[in-house]
Amino acid sequence: LGERHLVLLEKMGTMEAQLADGRPWLCGDQFTLADIALGPRVDMFPIIGIADIYERLPHIAKFMERVKARPSWAAS
């Protein structure tokens, strides 16, 4: 991975750590604008060359499973 990709993964470490405490959403038990804003951006990682993001960051992988299970994701 290039330097930019490594910086992105480093920044995603904060999100991974937040989700590691078992919360379903970034701000806790409630689905919020933070989840809405970050979900599509995280989904772009494979497109920009970080295909293994979900293997590297398993809590984010579970978060994205929850985001993608929402009816609003399918509708968008």
Number of C-alpha atoms within 10 A of each C-alpha: 7 8 8 9 14 12 11 12 18 12 11 16 15 11 16 20 13 17 20 14 10 11 14 17 19 19 14 13 10 11 13 12 11 11 16 13 10 14 19 14 9 16 15 12 17 12 9 9 12 17 12 10 17 18 10 14 17 14 21 25 17 14 20 19 12 14 21 15 11 10 9 10 13 9 6 5
